[in-house]
Amino acid sequence: MALVIDPDSFLETGSGRLWTPERTAEAWRLAYAALDRALAHGGIARVAIVCGLQGAGKSSWIAGQDPDAGSLYVDAALPGARHRAPLIAIARRHGVPVEAIWIRVPLAIALERNRQRPADRIVPEASIRSVAGLFEPPTRDEGFSDVRIVEA
């Protein structure tokens, strides 16, 4: 299995995922700390920030990657450069290159995939539409060593 940091995993409770603004902020704090710890231990050749709409297929794409490739994957929507910047800064501090992988999918497909998720993992449609409206395609100007687009 690939090494993955998914902030949503920090939202897990005994009865499923629970989203609140406070829990989401804490999940991101924990995700940043997990990335920092993983990079401090060494052995990570690159960080791949896998971004795109909720329901785009980010987790599925990551699951299909070679787990022995020396990569750490960050699995999150990350719609804007400002959302991706803290992750890039952490990787740079450790001298690890960061690649952006944008899982691009039409909004209608993301919404349909979202409806097929387990109940505690369904993202409110308004949130997905908001991310779609805010999404800024990742660019090298943000500090990425490479930007790849995967049509899903």
Secondary structure as UniProt FT lines:
FT   STRAND          3..5
FT   HELIX           7..11
FT   STRAND          12..13
FT   TURN            14..15
FT   STRAND          16..17
FT   HELIX           21..40
FT   STRAND          46..51
FT   TURN            54..55
FT   HELIX           58..63
FT   TURN            67..68
FT   STRAND          71..75
FT   HELIX           81..93
FT   TURN            94..95
FT   STRAND          98..104
FT   HELIX           107..115
FT   HELIX           119..121
FT   HELIX           125..134
FT   HELIX           140..142
FT   STRAND          146..151
//
